[in-house]
Amino acid sequence: LGLALRALGKTVHYFLDDEVPRNLRFLPDAELTQRSFDSVDARALYIFLDMSDQSRAGEPLAWVPRERVIDIDHHLGNQRFGAWNYVIESAAATGVLVLDLITALGLPITSSIATCLLTAIISDTGCFMYSNADPHTLRLAAALVNAGADKDRIVEQLYQTRSFSGQKILGRVLDDFVLTGDGICYSSVSQALLEEFGATHEDLEDVVGALRAVDHCEVAALLKESPDRSYRLSLRSRGRVNVMEVAKSLGGGGHFRAAGATLEGPLPAALERMLDAVRAEMAAERRSK
């Protein structure tokens, strides 16, 4: 979107209250993200992308008044926190909505724009493995490849590259996971383990996906300890259990098949809360049949 707005002659600043993940640093303009507002015009509009509420952008953006906010998102439960909200929950990715906007503006889809948008689609469809990779989404992806999107580079960066420390931790997680009789597959990563391998939370990207691949798993969960001793919970579903509802009950959010939340420690208490919430949603799903 930023590339398209620049083509219209607009001044664009990219805000991110964190480092750009390593596997996304190949994207155009990835090196231009900033955390300060010193160079921003007082009349600026703020476009929030791919987040269900304003707090997801971090404390530096909490002050932005509603009348200066544009909200573009596809998450279930979006709070419509902007003066203008373009929210379509059935869209496979927020990148699909951005593509619609750029097309409506009559702007050409350059190879750089196409690569960014295809990255969004590939990421949110699990490389087209999830049910949201419907015929419409596949046609859009094909059009982006025709426009010059670097599909091979995207897949390599998102799904075929893992740090040495991340691979070592994946092995430990797969060695220690638990599969319950009712189909919950879970594991945890402590700060001590991260320090042992010199790893960060970024190295845990989609480790939970490896848990979901276990036969007879209905819901996969990975609890990652933070320095403050809380736990970041990542949830994945095979498709029968709505993990977004699980995450919402724990103060988080996300999608039907992929969601997350933050839980207070210690680990046994966090595990108990997670298991109780997952089982409550499983029971609700059974009652709905």
ABEGO torsion letter per residue (X at the ends): XAAAAAAAGBBBBBBBABBBBAAAAABBGAAABBABAAABBAABBBBBBGBABAAAAEAAAAABBAAABBBBBABBGBAGABABBBBBAABABAAAAAAAAAAAAGBBBBAAAAAAAAAAAAAAAGGGABAABBAAAAAAAAAAAAAGBBAAAAAAAAAABBBAAAAAAAAAAAAABBBBAAGBBBBBBBAAAAAAAGBBAAAABGAAAAAAABBGBABBBBBBBBAAGBBBBBBBBAGABBAAAAAAAAGBBEBAABBBBBBBOBAAAAAAAAAAAAAAAAAAAAAAX
